[in-house]
Amino acid sequence: MKVTPDIIRQEFIGTEAKVAKSGNQNYVGISGKVIDETRNTFTILHEGKRRTIAKDSAIFHFSFSGGTIVEVDGKLLGERPENRLKRRIKRLW
């Protein structure tokens, strides 16, 4: 998978995620499959339990097909998934 700034337009439900950093230290290290996404949160199935993580206070590592791991700041994902698809991405290079 080619990693570009368009990665934030990706559908995250069903992908493997890990909380790499967070303002809330209880969230750090939570990993599992993303089972739901709202405007402000991800719900991750961690060890058989649903854990709801606020997007704006965390940095996530997402694992995509082909073994690609991408680090994404949750602040970039802070809107509804369907609206995020419509957003235009400003290229920096």
Residue pairs with C-beta under 8 A, 6 or more apart in sequence:
1 64
1 65
1 66
1 68
3 68
3 70
5 89
5 90
5 91
5 92
6 89
7 70
7 72
8 72
8 76
8 77
8 84
8 87
8 89
9 84
9 85
9 87
9 89
10 62
10 64
11 81
12 34
12 37
12 42
12 62
12 77
12 81
13 34
13 35
13 36
13 37
13 81
14 33
14 34
15 33
15 34
15 62
15 63
15 64
16 31
16 32
16 33
16 34
16 62
16 63
17 31
17 32
17 33
17 34
17 42
17 44
17 60
17 61
17 62
17 63
18 29
18 30
18 31
18 60
18 61
18 63
19 27
19 28
19 29
19 30
19 31
19 44
19 53
19 58
19 59
19 60
20 28
20 58
20 59
20 60
20 61
20 71
21 28
21 58
21 59
22 28
22 53
22 57
22 58
22 59
23 57
23 58
24 54
24 57
24 58
27 51
27 53
27 57
27 58
30 44
30 46
30 51
30 53
31 44
31 46
32 44
32 45
32 46
32 47
32 51
33 44
33 45
34 42
34 43
34 44
35 43
35 44
35 45
35 50
36 42
36 43
37 43
37 81
38 80
39 78
39 79
39 80
40 54
40 55
40 56
40 78
41 52
41 53
41 54
41 55
42 52
42 53
42 55
42 60
42 74
43 50
43 51
43 52
43 53
44 50
44 51
44 52
44 53
45 51
53 74
54 74
55 74
55 75
55 77
55 78
56 74
56 75
56 78
57 74
58 74
59 71
59 72
59 73
59 74
60 71
60 72
60 74
61 69
61 70
61 71
61 72
62 69
62 70
62 72
63 69
64 70
77 84
79 87
